Amino acid sequence: MFAAEVHAFLRANAGPDAPRVGPFTLRFDDHSDERFFNYAIPDDGAAPAAGEVEALVAAFRERERTPRLEYVPRAAPKVEGALLSAGFTPEGRFPLLVCSPGDVVDAPADPSVRVSLASAGDDLWGAARVMDEAFGSSGTTEHDVARLRRIVEGGGLVAVAVDTATGAVVGAGQNERPHRGVAEVASIGVLPSHRRRGIAGAITALLTRAGGDAGIATSFLTPADDGAARVYVRVGYRKVGEALYISSR
């Protein structure tokens, strides 16, 4: 069941020193309170008691973070009821899409843009700025760049789309460090000035195909809306389940 592989990846991505509360692994970013960098993952098959959910909430509040989970309900079907009883509200249910390197469909971008893997500092700065602007985050910091650098140094991938006329990074995305051959494609962003040119699809295709050389047998992602999902399906992704994002405001 791929849900278990997704959970194993998310727990590994939280880091070896990630705190535990009851049947939950907690991922915190000490430098950012952005909700997508701070969340919990339940153990497979977890059935948390009310006190364990209360302790989870307290752990987030102590760090001035919003209590929040990202997980696949199929792997822990009893968790949602416990969270709803504690006042949590679903942020959304998103399709869980997967693709292997050999299933990628070519998706060429507008010829005015060059899509490639990033490693140099300037490209990583450009990627961080695009991701921040595309997702409405505040100003780009060295920590944002360091996060991308850790992905690359840890065996993951960062891709950038560069406007060939100006040399500016106008699109970016990442494929996280793999765990047991599984990794998440995330933060696919394109500046408003360059949208609808096939850039998001080209970035996703490159990250997924190149993942094979990085030891990534299966990439997964959770598109935020139907429009994004169509982009990913066109480059070879298929739906295998559903992810739930749920929080207590």
Salt bridges, closest charged atoms under 4 A:
ASP29 OD1 - HIS143 NE2 3.10
ASP29 OD2 - ARG147 NH2 2.75
ASP43 OD1 - ARG11 NE 3.98
ASP43 OD1 - ARG20 NH1 2.74
ASP44 OD1 - HIS7 ND1 2.82
ASP44 OD1 - ARG11 NH2 2.90
GLU70 OE2 - ARG68 NH1 2.69
GLU80 OE2 - ARG93 NH2 2.35
GLU91 OE1 - ARG35 NE 3.55
GLU91 OE2 - ARG68 NE 2.94
GLU91 OE2 - ARG249 NH2 3.69
ASP106 OD1 - ARG209 NH2 2.94
GLU142 OE2 - ARG149 NH1 3.38
ASP144 OD1 - ARG147 NH1 3.29
ASP163 OD2 - HIS194 NE2 2.79
